[in-house]
Amino acid sequence: QVQLVESGGGLVQAGGSLRVSCVASGRSISTYAMGWFRQAPGKEREFVGGITWNGVRIIYADSVKGRFTISRDNAKNTVYLQMDSLKPKDTAVYYCTAGTGGLKDENAFWGQGTKVTVST
């Protein structure tokens, strides 16, 4: 079992930046692909991006490409989501995942989420 805890969410103005972290416990994430998903109020959950176990391959949803950056530090059992040039439509609860399938695989361990609110 892998337990995931996200942190770093909060309120930020449009155009600002925020870094969300996901710390894992229970098992090393060094062999897991890590993903980020989000769910906005009243909307379905959507994929944000994912990173392979070794960080060699990173993919992003078109909606965040060029603004968001995913990184990982396996020694710290942590994955990060750096969000720049934030827009109100980025407002959502952000979740990290740890899985052994593809980078968009939802059949994975999930965190409880951290809320990000972007104001105009």
N, CA, C and O atoms as a DFTB+ gen file, in Angstrom:
480 C
 N C O
     1  1       0.827      -1.203       0.000
     2  2       0.000       0.000       0.000
     3  2       0.857       1.248       0.000
     4  3       1.911       1.303       0.634
     5  1       0.391       2.232      -0.713
     6  2       1.042       3.534      -0.756
     7  2       0.040       4.573      -0.267
     8  3      -1.072       4.672      -0.785
     9  1       0.438       5.330       0.715
    10  2      -0.399       6.429       1.179
    11  2       0.162       7.725       0.588
    12  3       1.368       7.968       0.619
    13  1      -0.726       8.536       0.058
    14  2      -0.330       9.784      -0.590
    15  2      -1.011      10.958       0.099
    16  3      -2.208      10.919       0.385
    17  1      -0.239      11.991       0.358
    18  2      -0.790      13.190       0.998
    19  2      -0.348      14.411       0.203
    20  3       0.842      14.713       0.110
    21  1      -1.325      15.106      -0.366
    22  2      -1.046      16.329      -1.101
    23  2      -1.070      17.528      -0.157
    24  3      -1.775      17.528       0.852
    25  1      -0.296      18.535      -0.499
    26  2      -0.293      19.773       0.264
    27  2       0.138      20.911      -0.643
    28  3       0.651      20.695      -1.741
    29  1      -0.079      22.121      -0.164
    30  2       0.361      23.286      -0.916
    31  2      -0.727      24.013      -1.660
    32  3      -0.477      25.045      -2.283
    33  1      -1.935      23.486      -1.604
    34  2      -3.032      24.184      -2.256
    35  2      -3.382      25.461      -1.512
    36  3      -2.891      25.712      -0.412
    37  1      -4.230      26.254      -2.123
    38  2      -4.640      27.501      -1.491
    39  2      -5.275      28.442      -2.477
    40  3      -5.709      28.044      -3.558
    41  1      -5.323      29.697      -2.088
    42  2      -5.924      30.739      -2.911
    43  2      -4.819      31.569      -3.558
    44  3      -3.887      32.013      -2.889
    45  1      -4.936      31.768      -4.854
    46  2      -3.943      32.545      -5.582
    47  2      -4.654      33.374      -6.643
    48  3      -5.693      32.972      -7.166
    49  1      -4.089      34.529      -6.954
    50  2      -4.688      35.369      -7.992
    51  2      -4.324      34.849      -9.380
    52  3      -3.294      34.203      -9.573
    53  1      -5.175      35.143     -10.316
    54  2      -4.900      34.765     -11.699
    55  2      -3.555      35.334     -12.136
    56  3      -3.220      36.482     -11.846
    57  1      -2.799      34.503     -12.837
    58  2      -1.460      34.893     -13.259
    59  2      -0.389      34.492     -12.269
    60  3       0.800      34.572     -12.578
    61  1      -0.782      34.067     -11.099
    62  2       0.161      33.682     -10.069
    63  2       0.622      32.247     -10.199
    64  3       0.284      31.539     -11.148
    65  1       1.417      31.838      -9.203
    66  2       1.995      30.492      -9.204
    67  2       1.731      29.795      -7.879
    68  3       1.495      30.422      -6.846
    69  1       1.780      28.490      -7.954
    70  2       1.575      27.676      -6.767
    71  2       2.295      26.350      -7.004
    72  3       2.296      25.839      -8.124
    73  1       2.901      25.795      -5.971
    74  2       3.491      24.470      -6.085
    75  2       2.804      23.532      -5.113
    76  3       2.754      23.772      -3.906
    77  1       2.282      22.470      -5.669
    78  2       1.615      21.445      -4.880
    79  2       2.549      20.244      -4.766
    80  3       3.193      19.841      -5.735
    81  1       2.606      19.687      -3.568
    82  2       3.459      18.530      -3.317
    83  2       2.618      17.315      -2.971
    84  3       1.490      17.427      -2.491
    85  1       3.191      16.171      -3.223
    86  2       2.540      14.901      -2.880
    87  2       3.606      14.022      -2.239
    88  3       4.552      13.591      -2.898
    89  1       3.441      13.766      -0.955
    90  2       4.397      12.946      -0.224
    91  2       3.813      11.555      -0.018
    92  3       2.670      11.400       0.413
    93  1       4.608      10.563      -0.331
    94  2       4.179       9.177      -0.202
    95  2       4.784       8.534       1.034
    96  3       5.869       8.900       1.486
    97  1       4.053       7.569       1.563
    98  2       4.552       6.769       2.680
    99  2       4.058       5.341       2.514
   100  3       3.154       5.070       1.723
   101  1       4.651       4.451       3.252
   102  2       4.253       3.048       3.210
   103  2       5.082       2.218       2.249
   104  3       5.295       1.024       2.459
   105  1       5.544       2.864       1.195
   106  2       6.340       2.163       0.193
   107  2       7.059       3.213      -0.658
   108  3       6.563       4.325      -0.837
   109  1       8.198       2.855      -1.165
   110  2       8.911       3.767      -2.052
   111  2       8.149       3.925      -3.360
   112  3       7.604       2.962      -3.899
   113  1       8.119       5.160      -3.862
   114  2       7.451       5.419      -5.138
   115  2       8.405       5.279      -6.320
   116  3       8.037       5.563      -7.460
   117  1       9.625       4.842      -6.046
   118  2      10.644       4.827      -7.100
   119  2      10.308       3.926      -8.274
   120  3      10.896       4.063      -9.347
   121  1       9.374       3.008      -8.088
   122  2       8.987       2.130      -9.193
   123  2       7.596       2.459      -9.731
   124  3       7.067       1.735     -10.574
   125  1       7.019       3.524      -9.257
   126  2       5.658       3.892      -9.652
   127  2       5.658       5.081     -10.611
   128  3       6.441       6.021     -10.474
   129  1       4.762       5.006     -11.577
   130  2       4.435       6.193     -12.338
   131  2       3.539       7.055     -11.459
   132  3       2.664       6.547     -10.759
   133  1       3.765       8.352     -11.504
   134  2       2.985       9.269     -10.678
   135  2       2.159      10.180     -11.576
   136  3       2.630      10.669     -12.603
   137  1       0.936      10.389     -11.169
   138  2       0.053      11.225     -11.963
   139  2      -0.600      12.321     -11.138
   140  3      -0.652      12.258      -9.910
   141  1      -1.092      13.318     -11.842
   142  2      -1.894      14.382     -11.237
   143  2      -3.212      14.470     -11.982
   144  3      -3.254      14.479     -13.213
   145  1      -4.276      14.536     -11.217
   146  2      -5.617      14.727     -11.746
   147  2      -6.246      15.903     -11.010
   148  3      -5.754      16.338      -9.969
   149  1      -7.326      16.403     -11.560
   150  2      -8.044      17.468     -10.869
   151  2      -9.535      17.340     -11.129
   152  3      -9.965      16.763     -12.127
   153  1     -10.305      17.887     -10.214
   154  2     -11.743      17.907     -10.384
   155  2     -12.262      19.262      -9.955
   156  3     -12.154      19.657      -8.794
   157  1     -12.823      19.959     -10.918
   158  2     -13.408      21.268     -10.657
   159  2     -14.836      21.096     -10.168
   160  3     -15.460      20.069     -10.433
   161  1     -15.357      22.082      -9.462
   162  2     -16.738      21.985      -8.960
   163  2     -17.731      21.726     -10.090
   164  3     -17.762      22.453     -11.083
   165  1     -18.529      20.695      -9.925
   166  2     -19.563      20.385     -10.906
   167  2     -19.068      19.757     -12.188
   168  3     -19.834      19.580     -13.135
   169  1     -17.788      19.417     -12.222
   170  2     -17.233      18.830     -13.445
   171  2     -16.631      17.463     -13.162
   172  3     -16.394      17.090     -12.013
   173  1     -16.389      16.726     -14.244
   174  2     -15.771      15.425     -14.090
   175  2     -14.270      15.579     -13.829
   176  3     -13.647      16.579     -14.185
   177  1     -13.734      14.565     -13.207
   178  2     -12.304      14.544     -12.945
   179  2     -11.544      14.467     -14.271
   180  3     -11.966      13.778     -15.199
   181  1     -10.426      15.180     -14.346
   182  2      -9.645      15.158     -15.569
   183  2      -8.167      14.953     -15.265
   184  3      -7.670      15.310     -14.197
   185  1      -7.494      14.373     -16.227
   186  2      -6.057      14.138     -16.132
   187  2      -5.318      15.451     -16.338
   188  3      -5.653      16.228     -17.232
   189  1      -4.306      15.695     -15.503
   190  2      -3.485      16.902     -15.627
   191  2      -2.124      16.570     -16.230
   192  3      -1.666      17.242     -17.153
   193  1      -1.491      15.543     -15.708
   194  2      -0.180      15.156     -16.215
   195  2       0.353      13.952     -15.473
   196  3      -0.201      13.545     -14.452
   197  1       1.429      13.380     -15.989
   198  2       2.020      12.224     -15.350
   199  2       3.498      12.125     -15.650
   200  3       3.984      12.692     -16.628
   201  1       4.213      11.398     -14.800
   202  2       5.660      11.255     -14.928
   203  2       6.028       9.803     -14.664
   204  3       5.513       9.177     -13.737
   205  1       6.933       9.271     -15.498
   206  2       7.366       7.892     -15.319
   207  2       8.218       7.751     -14.054
   208  3       8.620       8.741     -13.443
   209  1       8.481       6.502     -13.681
   210  2       9.172       6.242     -12.420
   211  2      10.535       6.911     -12.365
   212  3      10.995       7.316     -11.298
   213  1      11.182       7.025     -13.528
   214  2      12.528       7.596     -13.553
   215  2      12.545       9.044     -14.038
   216  3      13.612       9.640     -14.183
   217  1      11.369       9.605     -14.287
   218  2      11.298      11.000     -14.701
   219  2      11.674      11.256     -16.146
   220  3      11.743      12.408     -16.575
   221  1      11.916      10.203     -16.897
   222  2      12.367      10.380     -18.275
   223  2      11.236      10.891     -19.165
   224  3      11.455      11.708     -20.060
   225  1      10.042      10.406     -18.908
   226  2       8.906      10.819     -19.737
   227  2       7.866      11.531     -18.870
   228  3       7.465      11.048     -17.811
   229  1       7.447      12.698     -19.365
   230  2       6.417      13.480     -18.674
   231  2       5.405      13.924     -19.721
   232  3       5.780      14.411     -20.788
   233  1       4.144      13.757     -19.421
   234  2       3.097      14.197     -20.334
   235  2       2.141      15.132     -19.603
   236  3       1.993      15.074     -18.383
   237  1       1.496      15.998     -20.390
   238  2       0.566      16.979     -19.826
   239  2      -0.702      17.037     -20.658
   240  3      -0.696      16.764     -21.859
   241  1      -1.777      17.397     -19.998
   242  2      -2.997      17.708     -20.723
   243  2      -2.766      18.998     -21.506
   244  3      -1.997      19.863     -21.086
   245  1      -3.431      19.113     -22.634
   246  2      -3.273      20.304     -23.468
   247  2      -3.630      21.576     -22.701
   248  3      -3.055      22.638     -22.940
   249  1      -4.573      21.458     -21.787
   250  2      -5.054      22.627     -21.061
   251  2      -4.010      23.228     -20.115
   252  3      -4.141      24.379     -19.700
   253  1      -2.977      22.457     -19.774
   254  2      -1.973      22.955     -18.835
   255  2      -0.569      22.974     -19.435
   256  3       0.370      23.458     -18.803
   257  1      -0.426      22.461     -20.628
   258  2       0.887      22.366     -21.253
   259  2       1.517      23.746     -21.394
   260  3       0.878      24.686     -21.866
   261  1       2.770      23.856     -20.981
   262  2       3.477      25.122     -21.041
   263  2       3.316      25.968     -19.792
   264  3       4.026      26.958     -19.615
   265  1       2.388      25.589     -18.926
   266  2       2.156      26.350     -17.686
   267  2       2.467      25.525     -16.442
   268  3       2.914      26.064     -15.430
   269  1       2.232      24.227     -16.520
   270  2       2.442      23.342     -15.380
   271  2       3.690      22.486     -15.622
   272  3       4.010      22.128     -16.756
   273  1       4.383      22.169     -14.525
   274  2       5.568      21.322     -14.601
   275  2       5.529      20.281     -13.495
   276  3       5.353      20.603     -12.320
   277  1       5.696      19.032     -13.893
   278  2       5.733      17.931     -12.933
   279  2       7.175      17.488     -12.745
   280  3       7.942      17.384     -13.701
   281  1       7.523      17.231     -11.498
   282  2       8.851      16.700     -11.187
   283  2       8.716      15.739     -10.010
   284  3       7.685      15.684      -9.339
   285  1       9.774      14.995      -9.785
   286  2       9.746      14.045      -8.685
   287  2      11.116      13.940      -8.053
   288  3      12.142      14.161      -8.696
   289  1      11.107      13.595      -6.769
   290  2      12.331      13.332      -6.025
   291  2      12.116      12.008      -5.316
   292  3      11.515      11.955      -4.243
   293  1      12.612      10.939      -5.925
   294  2      12.380       9.604      -5.362
   295  2      13.046       9.439      -4.003
   296  3      12.558       8.683      -3.163
   297  1      14.138      10.126      -3.781
   298  2      14.813      10.037      -2.487
   299  2      13.939      10.606      -1.368
   300  3      14.021      10.172      -0.219
   301  1      13.109      11.578      -1.720
   302  2      12.200      12.177      -0.741
   303  2      10.797      11.595      -0.831
   304  3       9.891      11.997      -0.101
   305  1      10.638      10.636      -1.747
   306  2       9.326      10.003      -1.931
   307  2       8.238      11.046      -2.204
   308  3       7.129      10.973      -1.674
   309  1       8.592      12.002      -3.037
   310  2       7.717      13.156      -3.261
   311  2       7.634      13.483      -4.746
   312  3       8.610      13.360      -5.486
   313  1       6.462      13.895      -5.154
   314  2       6.260      14.395      -6.512
   315  2       5.658      15.795      -6.401
   316  3       4.917      16.098      -5.466
   317  1       5.990      16.633      -7.368
   318  2       5.586      18.035      -7.324
   319  2       4.796      18.420      -8.573
   320  3       4.964      17.849      -9.650
   321  1       3.946      19.393      -8.387
   322  2       3.237      20.004      -9.507
   323  2       3.401      21.508      -9.375
   324  3       2.773      22.147      -8.530
   325  1       4.256      22.060     -10.227
   326  2       4.470      23.507     -10.256
   327  2       3.475      24.109     -11.229
   328  3       3.447      23.734     -12.402
   329  1       2.670      25.026     -10.760
   330  2       1.634      25.629     -11.578
   331  2       1.914      27.120     -11.742
   332  3       1.916      27.865     -10.762
   333  1       2.143      27.542     -12.946
   334  2       2.421      28.944     -13.257
   335  2       1.325      29.501     -14.166
   336  3       0.561      28.756     -14.780
   337  1       1.272      30.816     -14.233
   338  2       0.279      31.490     -15.079
   339  2      -1.118      30.919     -14.836
   340  3      -1.848      30.597     -15.773
   341  1      -1.458      30.808     -13.596
   342  2      -2.728      30.184     -13.231
   343  2      -3.917      30.997     -13.723
   344  3      -3.881      32.226     -13.783
   345  1      -4.968      30.269     -14.072
   346  2      -6.205      30.856     -14.570
   347  2      -7.360      30.422     -13.669
   348  3      -7.287      29.386     -13.008
   349  1      -8.413      31.214     -13.650
   350  2      -9.568      30.808     -12.831
   351  2     -10.076      29.409     -13.171
   352  3     -10.570      28.703     -12.292
   353  1      -9.961      29.003     -14.427
   354  2     -10.438      27.673     -14.805
   355  2      -9.557      26.564     -14.257
   356  3      -9.907      25.391     -14.387
   357  1      -8.419      26.896     -13.646
   358  2      -7.584      25.894     -12.985
   359  2      -8.087      25.580     -11.575
   360  3      -7.571      24.679     -10.914
   361  1      -9.081      26.314     -11.125
   362  2      -9.653      26.057      -9.805
   363  2     -10.207      24.642      -9.740
   364  3     -11.048      24.256     -10.553
   365  1      -9.727      23.872      -8.764
   366  2     -10.120      22.468      -8.657
   367  2      -9.462      21.865      -7.419
   368  3      -8.606      22.478      -6.780
   369  1      -9.883      20.665      -7.108
   370  2      -9.156      19.845      -6.144
   371  2      -8.165      19.007      -6.947
   372  3      -8.529      18.339      -7.915
   373  1      -6.923      19.059      -6.526
   374  2      -5.855      18.362      -7.240
   375  2      -5.455      17.103      -6.471
   376  3      -5.226      17.132      -5.262
   377  1      -5.380      16.007      -7.211
   378  2      -5.060      14.712      -6.630
   379  2      -3.800      14.139      -7.275
   380  3      -3.584      14.308      -8.474
   381  1      -2.981      13.469      -6.492
   382  2      -1.871      12.729      -7.079
   383  2      -2.173      11.240      -6.997
   384  3      -2.938      10.779      -6.149
   385  1      -1.552      10.516      -7.893
   386  2      -1.734       9.074      -7.965
   387  2      -0.390       8.385      -8.098
   388  3       0.583       8.966      -8.577
   389  1      -0.358       7.148      -7.669
   390  2       0.823       6.294      -7.833
   391  2       0.336       4.980      -8.408
   392  3      -0.485       4.291      -7.803
   393  1       0.848       4.636      -9.587
   394  2       0.376       3.437     -10.225
   395  2       1.443       2.724     -11.011
   396  3       2.546       3.233     -11.208
   397  1       1.097       1.537     -11.455
   398  2       2.028       0.724     -12.233
   399  2       1.562       0.550     -13.676
   400  3       2.182      -0.171     -14.458
   401  1       0.461       1.222     -14.019
   402  2      -0.012       1.175     -15.387
   403  2       0.528       2.347     -16.185
   404  3       1.632       2.822     -15.916
   405  1      -0.217       2.810     -17.140
   406  2       0.213       3.957     -17.920
   407  2       0.119       5.235     -17.119
   408  3      -0.390       5.254     -15.999
   409  1       0.627       6.321     -17.724
   410  2       0.679       7.588     -17.002
   411  2      -0.702       8.163     -16.718
   412  3      -0.850       9.006     -15.833
   413  1      -1.703       7.723     -17.450
   414  2      -3.066       8.209     -17.225
   415  2      -3.917       7.186     -16.471
   416  3      -5.135       7.333     -16.361
   417  1      -3.268       6.166     -15.963
   418  2      -3.980       5.080     -15.313
   419  2      -4.628       5.540     -14.018
   420  3      -3.953       6.042     -13.119
   421  1      -5.957       5.364     -13.926
   422  2      -6.675       5.750     -12.709
   423  2      -6.800       4.586     -11.740
   424  3      -7.271       4.760     -10.616
   425  1      -6.386       3.412     -12.162
   426  2      -6.373       2.248     -11.278
   427  2      -5.073       2.290     -10.495
   428  3      -4.121       1.565     -10.784
   429  1      -5.063       3.164      -9.490
   430  2      -3.826       3.480      -8.788
   431  2      -4.163       3.895      -7.362
   432  3      -5.332       3.993      -6.986
   433  1      -3.130       4.134      -6.587
   434  2      -3.317       4.708      -5.264
   435  2      -3.582       6.205      -5.428
   436  3      -2.991       6.868      -6.281
   437  1      -4.494       6.724      -4.585
   438  2      -4.883       8.134      -4.691
   439  2      -4.672       8.854      -3.364
   440  3      -4.820       8.265      -2.294
   441  1      -4.330      10.122      -3.450
   442  2      -4.315      10.970      -2.279
   443  2      -5.696      11.536      -2.010
   444  3      -6.649      11.257      -2.737
   445  1      -5.790      12.323      -0.970
   446  2      -7.090      12.880      -0.583
   447  2      -7.386      14.197      -1.298
   448  3      -8.516      14.684      -1.281
   449  1      -6.365      14.763      -1.922
   450  2      -6.561      15.980      -2.697
   451  2      -6.234      17.238      -1.923
   452  3      -6.295      17.277      -0.694
   453  1      -5.887      18.259      -2.672
   454  2      -5.661      19.584      -2.096
   455  2      -6.362      20.605      -3.000
   456  3      -6.296      20.514      -4.226
   457  1      -7.018      21.555      -2.387
   458  2      -7.845      22.491      -3.133
   459  2      -7.040      23.700      -3.587
   460  3      -6.303      24.314      -2.816
   461  1      -7.206      24.016      -4.849
   462  2      -6.571      25.192      -5.439
   463  2      -7.672      26.109      -5.960
   464  3      -8.527      25.693      -6.741
   465  1      -7.637      27.342      -5.519
   466  2      -8.613      28.325      -5.978
   467  2      -7.887      29.498      -6.606
   468  3      -7.023      30.116      -5.985
   469  1      -8.248      29.799      -7.848
   470  2      -7.621      30.901      -8.565
   471  2      -8.660      32.001      -8.740
   472  3      -9.695      31.805      -9.377
   473  1      -8.366      33.145      -8.170
   474  2      -9.318      34.251      -8.234
   475  2      -8.993      35.184      -9.394
   476  3      -7.859      35.248      -9.870
   477  1     -10.017      35.902      -9.833
   478  2      -9.822      36.859     -10.935
   479  2      -9.235      38.163     -10.429
   480  3      -9.004      39.082     -11.214
